[in-house]
Amino acid sequence: MPVAYLAAEGLIAPLLEALADRVVAVQGRLVLASAATDEAAWWAANTWLEPQWRRIASIGDGAKWLRSMQRNWACHAIDWFRRVELIVEKLPPLKAKPRPFPFELPDAPMGNWTLWQKDLMLASARCSSPFANGEIEFEDDKTGPPSRAFKKLQEALTVLRARPQPGQRCLDLGACPGGWTWVLQRLGAEVVAVDKAPLDPAVLALPGVTQRVESAFGLDPKEVGPVDWLFSDVICYPRRLLDLIVRWRDSSMCRRFVCTIKFQGADEHAIAREFAALPGAKVMHLHHNKHELTFALLDEA
Ligand SMILES: C[S@@+](CC[C@H](N)C(=O)[O-])C[C@H]1O[C@@H](n2cnc3c(N)ncnc32)[C@H](O)[C@@H]1O
């Protein structure tokens, strides 16, 4: 079954590598493939699951075809921008405002379309992301969180449809200056922030927040005791992070993990595959990820 991927910004190269000889055609960040692979989806902002072609007779004809399928349509324009704009004007408007956090994912499907040629539309009513082109923005807070990284965690918890409940114990590894700790504390969680650098004093002063000034890799799970969630945004080689996750999982001290895999070298496919091979693991690229992927393991059994 053909499928189309919108590569995440700057990640077209690993996406094409993951697809190898399944690539049919490429325009900008949009890649047509003869078949889907789990691995390709890790590098994509959005996967168009059921792409269909339509030769359109006019702007009205294109808009009518889209509207006949469903309400919500986002466009990823690659050319013919004025023509695209005229079609967009004939479609129901999309809400583009930043979302509050927590935010429950919408149930209504979000389709994506483009003009592949001037008169040839490519559209998919079903896509992997419920957001237009896989992009979600959260309401900003210029005073609370001490870093911008907080949006990455807000997005991860939104997409996973899971978040720490009040009173749950969270370990936040590589916590400084404290954006993720701030998000978790506001959810009502008890947060143990671990970093070799000191936490922002305003975050450390929040109720339920404590800090351990040490390396995340030296922690003994049995000494720390049971935690409901382990978060990591530590800058480190992916292999070190994978070993840490496996150690914590095998200790039975934690069953839920949300971690950033930060890539430094050329081994990204091999190591990402190892993360994905952990039973129950999810590997994904979030809108707020850069040259990194988000790993999640939520064992709710
Ligand atoms: C990208 S920053 C984390 C940002 C943080 N999540 C936030 O929201 O503000 C990465 C952090 O990893 C920390 N780090 C690097 N090596 C570490 C280690 N071995 N143990 C704990 N933290 C480490 C750095 O000190 C740095 O604060």
The ligand as an SDF file (V2000), in Angstrom:
LIG
                    3D

 27 29  0  0  0  0  0  0  0  0999 V2000
   18.9570   19.6360   27.5550 C   0  0  0  0  0  0  0  0  0  0  0  0
   19.4170   19.8630   29.2240 S   0  0  0  0  0  0  0  0  0  0  0  0
   17.9320   19.4150   30.0390 C   0  0  0  0  0  0  0  0  0  0  0  0
   16.8520   20.4730   30.0120 C   0  0  0  0  0  0  0  0  0  0  0  0
   15.7370   20.1570   30.9810 C   0  0  0  0  0  0  0  0  0  0  0  0
   14.9880   18.9880   30.5820 N   0  0  0  0  0  0  0  0  0  0  0  0
   14.7680   21.3080   31.1400 C   0  0  0  0  0  0  0  0  0  0  0  0
   13.5830   21.1180   30.8460 O   0  0  0  0  0  0  0  0  0  0  0  0
   15.1600   22.3950   31.5790 O   0  0  0  0  0  0  0  0  0  0  0  0
   20.4530   18.5050   29.5200 C   0  0  0  0  0  0  0  0  0  0  0  0
   20.9360   18.3730   30.9380 C   0  0  0  0  0  0  0  0  0  0  0  0
   21.6280   17.1320   31.0650 O   0  0  0  0  0  0  0  0  0  0  0  0
   22.5270   17.3020   32.1350 C   0  0  0  0  0  0  0  0  0  0  0  0
   23.4710   16.1820   32.2010 N   0  0  0  0  0  0  0  0  0  0  0  0
   24.4980   15.8890   31.3820 C   0  0  0  0  0  0  0  0  0  0  0  0
   25.1310   14.7640   31.8250 N   0  0  0  0  0  0  0  0  0  0  0  0
   24.4700   14.3750   32.9500 C   0  0  0  0  0  0  0  0  0  0  0  0
   24.6150   13.2800   33.8510 C   0  0  0  0  0  0  0  0  0  0  0  0
   25.5900   12.3770   33.6910 N   0  0  0  0  0  0  0  0  0  0  0  0
   23.7650   13.1770   34.8810 N   0  0  0  0  0  0  0  0  0  0  0  0
   22.7680   14.0800   35.0570 C   0  0  0  0  0  0  0  0  0  0  0  0
   22.5800   15.1290   34.2280 N   0  0  0  0  0  0  0  0  0  0  0  0
   23.4160   15.2760   33.1950 C   0  0  0  0  0  0  0  0  0  0  0  0
   23.1510   18.6550   31.8520 C   0  0  0  0  0  0  0  0  0  0  0  0
   23.7540   19.1780   33.0220 O   0  0  0  0  0  0  0  0  0  0  0  0
   21.9360   19.4480   31.3760 C   0  0  0  0  0  0  0  0  0  0  0  0
   21.3770   20.1850   32.4500 O   0  0  0  0  0  0  0  0  0  0  0  0
  1  2  1  0
  2  3  1  0
  2 10  1  0
  3  4  1  0
  4  5  1  0
  5  6  1  0
  5  7  1  0
  7  8  2  0
  7  9  1  0
 10 11  1  0
 11 12  1  0
 11 26  1  0
 12 13  1  0
 13 14  1  0
 13 24  1  0
 14 15  1  0
 14 23  1  0
 15 16  2  0
 16 17  1  0
 17 18  1  0
 17 23  2  0
 18 19  1  0
 18 20  2  0
 20 21  1  0
 21 22  2  0
 22 23  1  0
 24 25  1  0
 24 26  1  0
 26 27  1  0
M  CHG  2   2   1   9  -1
M  END
$$$$
